[in-house]
Amino acid sequence: MIISSIGQGLLWSVLGLGIFMTYRILNFPDMTTEGSFPLGGAVCVTAIINGIPPIIATLLGVLAGMCAGLVTALLYTKGKIPVILSGILVMSALNSVMLFVMQSPNLSLLNQSNVVNFFTDMGLPTNFDIVFLGLLVVIVLIAILFFFFSTEFGQSYIATGDNEAMAKSLGIKTDRMKITGIVLSNGVIALAGALISQSDGYADVNKGTGVIVIGLSSIIIGEVLYGELTFFERLVAIVIGSIIYQLLILLIIRLGFDTTYLNLFSSIVLAFCLLIPRFKEKLQLKTGFEREAEK
């Protein structure tokens, strides 16, 4: 079970890396996440069932997520609709899009080949196929993201999130940066949806419910554990945070709690992690006052 949780943590960390691109760099939450995640799975699974090779099907899922992100980005930057509302509008619309794509609320991959089978066929021990797949995807994705954000374009993207007014004064087209960020972010999120749907063996229109909390938990847990980090270290911390989150979920299940309430537990974990820095600040402040009093 622990190996399985580590494998799931690696796959779910892809979601965290996608959310990181908007939540931490552009400094806003993108609600499209809860639509683009299951959309990636829906398109991928439908493509596989229709005879398209799993890798190409996965890329089609990514493309679908990027298209969803593009609609949100245009509503936000060109339509001047608040980003959260733009995301909610697209997220709601994607529910109908997924029903159209799958022609049913869910689809099974029973007796269908998928990317996980590539590793299963190597004769790996139980659950290690997911671990190897997750490791491969995470290593490649982190390498691509690190390279991208090291480029001049990537630095302009970061500058847009840090200080938009300053970025504009330097001649950076901030709307273009936001569009790029939202599109790429949702592409990565859809990749997570496609991989997890293949790992689970099915796609479902409701698979996106609460996933933004799971992604944020991965980010926050990593930040709480390691504090000040370089950009590369922050990406790695998200992966570690995701694995820890999945191990916490495993612990909750082992303790006998009803899995129906997993979203509640996820929210509690996220809230607790968000409050830890506040507790640290108060503790440091209190300790400082006590030292002053002793003097």
C-alpha positions in Angstrom: 0.0 0.0 0.0 2.9 2.4 0.8 4.5 1.8 -2.6 1.1 2.4 -4.3 0.7 5.7 -2.3 4.2 6.8 -3.4 3.2 6.0 -7.0 0.0 7.9 -6.7 1.8 10.8 -5.0 4.2 11.0 -8.0 1.3 11.1 -10.5 -0.7 13.6 -8.5 2.4 15.8 -8.1 1.9 16.6 -11.8 -1.3 18.3 -10.8 0.5 20.3 -8.2 3.2 21.4 -10.7 0.4 22.7 -13.0 -1.4 24.6 -10.3 2.0 26.1 -9.1 2.3 27.9 -12.4 -0.7 30.1 -11.8 -1.2 30.0 -8.0 2.4 30.7 -7.0 3.9 32.4 -10.0 1.0 34.5 -11.3 -0.5 34.8 -7.8 -4.1 33.8 -8.6 -6.0 30.5 -8.3 -7.4 29.1 -11.5 -10.7 27.3 -11.1 -10.4 25.9 -14.6 -8.4 23.2 -12.8 -11.5 21.3 -11.7 -12.6 21.1 -15.4 -9.3 20.6 -17.3 -8.2 17.8 -15.0 -11.2 15.4 -15.8 -11.2 16.7 -19.4 -7.7 15.4 -19.9 -8.8 12.0 -18.7 -12.0 12.0 -20.7 -10.3 12.9 -24.0 -7.5 10.4 -23.3 -9.7 7.5 -22.4 -12.1 8.1 -25.3 -9.1 8.3 -27.7 -7.7 5.0 -26.4 -11.0 3.2 -26.7 -11.2 4.4 -30.3 -7.9 2.8 -31.1 -5.5 5.7 -30.7 -2.1 4.8 -29.2 -1.9 5.6 -25.4 0.9 8.2 -25.7 -0.8 10.1 -28.5 -4.1 9.8 -26.6 -2.4 11.3 -23.6 -1.1 14.2 -25.7 -4.6 14.8 -27.0 -5.8 15.1 -23.4 -3.0 17.7 -22.8 -4.1 19.6 -25.9 -7.7 19.6 -24.7 -6.6 21.0 -21.3 -4.6 23.8 -23.1 -7.7 24.7 -25.1 -9.7 25.0 -21.9 -7.0 27.2 -20.4 -7.0 29.4 -23.5 -10.7 30.1 -23.2 -10.2 31.0 -19.5 -7.2 33.2 -20.4 -9.1 35.1 -23.1 -12.1 35.7 -20.9 -9.8 37.1 -18.2 -7.3 39.1 -20.3 -9.5 40.2 -23.2 -13.0 40.0 -21.8 -11.9 41.6 -18.5 -13.9 39.0 -16.5 -12.3 38.3 -13.1 -10.0 35.3 -13.2 -11.9 33.3 -10.7 -15.2 33.8 -12.4 -13.6 33.1 -15.8 -12.4 29.8 -14.4 -15.8 28.9 -12.9 -17.5 29.6 -16.2 -15.2 27.4 -18.2 -15.2 24.7 -15.5 -19.0 24.5 -15.7 -19.0 24.4 -19.5 -16.5 21.6 -19.6 -18.9 19.3 -17.8 -21.1 19.3 -20.9 -18.0 19.1 -23.2 -16.9 15.9 -21.4 -20.4 14.3 -21.6 -20.3 15.1 -25.4 -16.8 13.6 -25.7 -17.5 10.4 -23.8 -21.3 10.1 -24.6 -21.7 9.0 -21.0 -20.8 10.2 -17.4 -17.9 7.7 -17.3 -15.8 5.3 -19.5 -13.8 2.2 -18.5 -10.5 1.2 -19.9 -11.2 -2.5 -19.2 -9.1 -4.7 -21.6 -7.5 -1.6 -23.2 -3.8 -0.9 -23.3 -2.5 2.3 -21.7 0.8 3.9 -20.7 0.9 2.0 -17.4 1.0 -1.3 -19.3 4.3 -0.2 -20.9 5.9 -0.6 -17.4 3.8 -3.5 -16.3 5.0 -5.5 -19.3 8.6 -5.0 -18.0 7.8 -7.5 -15.2 8.1 -5.0 -12.4 6.8 -5.9 -8.9 3.2 -4.9 -8.0 2.6 -1.1 -8.0 6.2 -0.4 -9.1 4.9 0.3 -12.6 3.1 3.4 -11.3 6.2 4.5 -9.4 8.4 4.2 -12.5 5.8 6.0 -14.7 5.4 8.7 -12.2 9.2 9.2 -11.8 9.7 9.4 -15.5 7.0 11.9 -16.0 8.0 14.1 -13.0 11.7 14.1 -14.0 10.9 15.1 -17.6 8.3 17.7 -16.5 10.6 19.4 -13.9 13.4 19.5 -16.4 11.2 21.2 -19.0 9.7 23.7 -16.4 13.2 24.5 -15.1 14.5 25.1 -18.6 11.4 27.2 -19.5 11.6 29.4 -16.5 15.4 29.9 -17.1 14.8 31.5 -20.5 14.2 35.2 -21.1 10.5 34.5 -21.8 10.2 32.5 -18.6 11.8 35.3 -16.6 9.3 37.7 -18.1 6.5 35.4 -17.0 7.9 35.3 -13.5 8.2 39.1 -13.5 4.6 39.5 -14.5 3.5 37.6 -11.4 6.0 39.4 -9.1 5.1 43.0 -10.1 2.8 43.5 -13.1 3.2 47.3 -13.2 7.0 47.0 -13.2 6.9 44.3 -15.9 4.8 46.6 -18.1 7.2 49.4 -17.6 10.0 47.1 -18.9 8.0 46.5 -22.1 6.8 43.0 -21.1 3.4 42.1 -22.6 1.8 41.0 -19.4 -1.5 39.8 -21.0 0.5 37.5 -23.3 2.4 36.1 -20.2 -0.9 35.5 -18.4 -2.4 33.7 -21.4 0.7 31.6 -21.8 0.7 30.7 -18.1 -2.9 29.7 -17.9 -2.7 27.7 -21.1 0.5 25.8 -20.1 -0.8 25.3 -16.5 -4.0 23.7 -17.7 -2.1 21.5 -20.2 0.0 20.1 -17.3 -3.1 19.7 -15.2 -4.8 17.8 -18.0 -1.7 15.6 -18.3 -2.2 14.7 -14.7 -5.9 13.9 -15.4 -4.9 11.7 -18.4 -2.3 9.8 -16.4 -4.4 9.3 -13.4 -7.4 8.1 -15.4 -5.2 5.5 -17.1 -3.8 4.5 -13.7 -7.3 4.2 -12.3 -8.7 2.5 -15.4 -11.5 4.9 -16.1 -12.5 8.5 -16.8 -15.4 10.2 -15.0 -16.9 13.7 -15.4 -16.9 14.1 -11.6 -13.2 13.2 -11.3 -12.3 16.9 -11.0 -14.3 17.6 -7.8 -11.9 18.8 -5.1 -8.7 18.3 -7.1 -7.6 21.9 -6.7 -7.4 21.3 -2.9 -5.2 18.2 -3.5 -2.9 20.2 -5.8 -2.7 23.1 -3.3 -2.0 20.7 -0.5 1.0 19.3 -2.4 2.4 22.9 -2.8 1.7 24.0 0.7 3.0 20.9 2.4 6.3 21.2 0.5 6.6 24.9 1.4 5.8 24.3 5.1 8.4 21.5 5.4 11.3 23.2 3.6 10.7 27.0 3.9 12.9 29.2 1.7 14.0 27.3 -1.4 15.4 27.9 -4.9 13.1 27.6 -7.8 14.3 24.1 -8.7 14.0 23.0 -5.0 10.4 24.3 -4.9 9.5 22.1 -7.8 11.0 19.1 -6.1 9.3 20.1 -2.8 5.9 19.9 -4.6 6.6 16.3 -5.5 7.6 15.4 -2.0 4.5 17.3 -0.6 2.3 15.3 -3.0 3.8 12.0 -1.8 3.4 13.0 1.9 -0.2 14.0 1.2 -1.0 10.6 -0.3 0.6 8.8 2.6 -1.6 10.9 5.0 -4.6 9.8 3.0 -3.4 6.2 3.4 -3.1 6.7 7.1 -6.6 8.1 7.3 -8.0 5.1 5.5 -5.9 2.7 7.6 -7.4 4.3 10.8 -10.8 3.2 9.5 -12.3 6.5 8.4 -15.0 6.5 5.7 -13.4 7.3 2.3 -16.6 9.3 1.5 -15.2 12.1 3.6 -11.8 12.3 1.8 -12.5 15.8 0.5 -13.2 16.9 4.0 -9.9 15.5 5.2 -8.1 17.1 2.3 -9.5 20.5 3.2 -8.6 20.0 6.9 -5.0 19.0 5.9 -4.7 22.1 3.6 -6.2 24.5 6.2 -3.8 23.1 8.9 -0.8 23.5 6.6 -1.8 27.1 5.7 -2.1 27.9 9.5 1.3 26.5 10.4 3.2 29.7 9.3 0.8 31.8 11.3 1.4 29.7 14.4 5.2 30.0 13.8 5.0 33.8 13.5 3.0 34.1 16.8 5.4 31.7 18.6 8.4 33.7 17.4 6.7 37.0 18.4 5.9 35.6 21.8 9.4 34.3 22.3 10.8 37.7 21.3 8.6 39.5 23.8 9.7 37.1 26.6 13.4 37.7 25.8 12.8 41.5 25.9 11.1 41.2 29.2 14.0 39.2 30.6 16.4 42.0 29.6 
